[in-house]
Amino acid sequence: MITVPYGDAMTTSVNEPLLLSDADVRAHLSAERTVAAIRSALVEHHQGTLHAPARAHAELGDGALVFTVGRLAGQGVFGFRAYDTFVGAEQLVALWSEQDASLRAVVHGRELGNRRTGAIGAVAADLLAKPGPVRVGLFGTGLQAWTQLWALTAVRPVTEVLVQSRNPANAEAFAARARAELGVEIRPAGSPEEAARERDVVITATNSSTPVLEAEWLAPGTHLTTLGPKFAQHHEIPVELAERGEVFCTDSLAQLNGYPDPHLFAGKPMAQLGALAAGDAPGRTSADQVTVFCSVGLAGTEVAVAAALVEALG
């Protein structure tokens, strides 16, 4: 038994913290559980019980160690995520309990962070896309693209996916995996334009500093989620979306406004996703509106997902 000081009291902790890896995340963290945890965290953020300041950077020469922190007062947990910007090392998420001041878990690897981002995108698509099954256009074949599709299948029936990559072999491999693991109808797109046209949901998950699609390709009623660069000087989506889009949303205005570079849509009215999830903002109001979700990564949501993982482990 370990006794530790906590405020003015003394509390006891009898359990060793869980040390969890990507394998544990893959085995125990379902899309449905992850999306539910994220949806709840977004509402808590809107209601003021998720405290999530913009991420902090500790400069380390030609890169930085970045921290995102959060406290979910309603759940009695808090913690942080740490990752670097120079060698791409394993990420780390730490979770504490307020009840007994114990360190509940340490999660290392990339799966938890990627699944959390995927779940944020799924909540946005569920709230902003037109009701019903969705046809998806997906730009990118990396981990972020995968978890976006993985999480989306938990909130909407996905009837068809066209995946676009600069490398046709990557698109073929991604499609084969998605058919096998997610059971979706998917094939590589013949062109970027084909991937964007006549889609209910378009997801851009690239690192491109130039647009991967054109605004005019999006049909009325399309929902677009952008995960990659979206700044004035480098952006994976076209600047014309500022006029083409009618509803703009992000998961964290504090983070969006905290970047050193100006955002591509600076000056546009931008709702927070938590307000939509709580029913306090309208979101889409007509079937023909083009909606745009700018994913920036609400701090504290990694803590919510880590708590959901610990709960799943019993």
KACOR-V228441 format. One line per field, one symbol per residue. ss: DSSP state (H for helix, E for strand, - for the rest). phi: phi as a letter, one per 20 degrees, with the letter a starting at -180 (. if undefined). A space follows every 50 residues. Layout:
BEGIN
ss: ???
phi: ???
END
This chain:
BEGIN
ss: -EEEEE--EEEEE----EEE-HHHHHHH--HHHHHHHHHHHHHHHHH--E E----EEEE----EEEEEEEEE----EEEEEEEE------EEEEEEE--- --EEEEEEE-HHHHHHHHHHHHHHHHHH-----EEEEEE---HHHHHHHH HH-----EEEEEEE---HHHHHHHHHHHHHHH---EEE---HHHHH---- EEEE----------HHH-----EEEE---EE---E-----HHHH--EEEE --HHHH------E-------EEHHHHH-------------EEEE------ HHHHHHHHHHHH--
phi: .ddcfbmeddcdcddfffdddgfffffcdfffffffffgfffffffened ebfffdddfcmeabddcdcaceffemcbrbdcbddccmfgeccdcddffc mefebcddpdffffffffffffffffedfgfofceddcdocefffffffg fffedbfdeacdddbfdgffffffffffffedmdebbfffagfffdflde cdcdccdfecgebdgffffgnfdddddegbdgebbedffffgeffdcdbb ebfffgeeffeffgdgnfgcfegffffendcfmfcbfefedcdeecnfgn ffffffffffffem
END
